[in-house]
Amino acid sequence: MNRREMLKAGFAAGAVGLAPRLAAADVNFTPTPRGWRTFELTTRVEPTFADKAWIPLPTFAADDWQRPGNVSWTGNAKLVERTRDPKYGAEMLRVEWAADQQNPVIEVTTQVQAQNRSLQPGQGSAAPLSADERKFNLAPTDLLPVDGLVKETAEGIVRGAVGDVDKARALYQWVVENTFRNPKTKGCGVGDVSWMLKTGNLNGKCADLNALYVAMARSVGLPARDVYGIRVVPSQFGYKSLGAGSEIVSKAQHCRAEVWLEGSGWTPVDPADVRKVVLEEPPANLALSDLKVLAARKTLFGAWEGNWLAFNVAHDVKLPGSTEPPLPFLMYPQAADKAGLVDSLDPDAFKYKITARELTA
């Protein structure tokens, strides 16, 4: 898709966005809050060729959907400290081993409570967003510009929309209609929004597609943010593509998005997961008109299932004690040797394992 075609698609988004609002009644995807569930996430890191590691912690707190709990660890490191990114507050465990440590290892266990979310976008009594928070969540990042082609595209999409809810919905429907999930994308992608729009390559995974939504929302004055986390258990609604397939979740990271709307406050939005349903839900390669896709498309503007834990909302993360450039985001364990950071997307070579289980009373 070239730039002219993309903008034409954007101008038509209001029309295409109205069609799928009603999903078939026999597809049950209704993740309403039904009580807190307690999960235990354990990350075991054994970087035989590295002497430093940074492990993201699922300690993001949100009164209505996530309560972080106890964090503990064991291992043979010479330094272990909980630390936070100074700009976003992303919490991580910073680890260093002695240079002569033959078998470096650390195992980190975190307990977290989570529950389903379901909001009516623009309705409710959420406290107003402060001026500082609004400015912060409208600002560009290294990979999420909010001017130029990003703004031009977004303005075309929301043209004719009345109010913030309609703008947020129009952007959501446009991303669902005009992007696709690329199974060849490594990890969760990187979220280089400018490159995506300039080239017309509107594909990738969650950190790409939801970043596109966030950047465009910010460009038209809607505070928005990416939320980086990990799926921990299967979906309770029968979606194989929207849950963890086993207790080993080393590759189950997922980035969601939120947009701030007056009334509902931080409102869940996940167009990337709609495209995941299209690509991966059995029998795979579903049409947008498929009943499961329609249900996901309707639900994921305003709701998400609580089988996922959030790490943070951080961009451009500078790892403490590292001389490497900032990371686009912190969602995977990181490690470094004398040559620099190692490949965090290869848990077999890096030798880390993340497991998750639900705790019952």
Secondary structure, 3 states (H helix, E strand, C coil): CCHHHHHHHHHCHHHHCCHHHCCCCCCCCCCCCCCCEEEEEEEEECCCCCCEEEEECCCCCECCCEEEEEEEEEECCCEEEEEECCCCCCEEEEEECCCCCCCCCEEEEEEEEECCEECCCCCCCCCCCCHHHHHHCCCCCCCCCCCHHHHHHHHHHHCCCCCHHHHHHHHHHHHHHHCEECCCCCCCCCCCHHHHHHHCCCEECHHHHHHHHHHHHHHCCCCEEEEEEEECCCCCCCCHHHCCCCCECCCCEEEEEEEEECCCEEEEECHHHHHHHHHHCCCCCCCCCCHHHHHHHHHCECEECCCEEEEECCCCECCCCCCCCCECCCCCCEEEECCEECCCCCHHHHCEEEEEEEECC
